């Protein structure tokens, strides 16, 4: 590992060698960052930019963590605005641009760097077709920000380390705000009020989640090397994001499934080296999720349930992380569930003796070469 090259990624060139790592700081910063995203000046700025515009349809586009944020925001916006809202991978959007994009369409592009080339090209193409474009990034001078009609910059700027743990939340929230604030106060005001409650619940619960995550991971075998994460609706976006972070931070195999798809084949891979993480905050699917947990006990799989219904009849062998009970948890439960899951993979890294600030391309230079080849300078 090239320590000199690695050190340049961190403040003052300092690589932390013990807890708390920078990743712990990023997770702990989530409530403050979300509060900053909802500051009156941001809300006023967005309202002014979208004044007089009422979308008939919305597309959210991005890649990687940004795409997962697109999925999270699209689910909420479609439910609240009652219009079609579609999350698309930016490359798919660029090559197979959906028909009907016009001046009644909002296209929201998310890229932490603001330089992801397919996201930039997709947003620019949307602008040419007449759409109202929104660019969300951590760089106000980026190509994405400069090309968008409405540019929103993460108030905490670039995240250290560049795992985009905190920015998964801030970019998703900004996308939700961009859509919700096109509506009358009867829709936007309740959203703002409920998000304030959600943020406070995260702030209050975080110390407990950190402790619970540590206790759970200490009970898991170090030999586990595979993970499956599953959830329904907004929790599917979380499952995709946690899968990605497990791969980046732990360097181990992870897959994600919607709750129904989880029951259609993956059980063939159930072995003792597998940990299943089940995300549950939608009462409509509680019974199904509980049944799935009981089915898992027929194998030697390690099971972790992150739920706002810890009193439900979950399988006895399940490790549980408890979430606060929120109004309309179907939509808003995604935020606390994702924070709890992030504390979990952070603790997993410590349990395995890893530095969670250091991604695998740093530990294995050949992987860094692959990444550099995929993304020439200025394209990611």
Secondary structure, 3 states (H helix, E strand, C coil): CCHHHHHCCCHHHCCCCCCCCHHHHHHHCHHHHHHHHCCHHHHHHHHHHHCCCCCCEEEEEECCHHHHHHHHHHHHHHHHHCCEEEEEEHHHHHHCCCCCCCCCEEEEEECCCCCCHHHHHHHHHHHHCCCEEEEEECCCCCHHHHHCCEEEECCCCCCCCCCCCHHHHHHHHHHHHHHHCCCCHHHHHHHHHHHHHHHHHHHHHHHHHHHHHHHHHHHCCCCCCEEEEEECCHHHHHHHHHHHHHHHHHCCEEEEEECCHHHCCHHHHCCCCEEEEEEECCHHHHHHHHHHHHHHCCCCCEEEEEECCCCCCCCCCCEEEECCCCCCHHHHHHHHHHHHHHHHHHHHHHHCCCCCCCCHHHHCHHHHHHHHHHCCCCCC
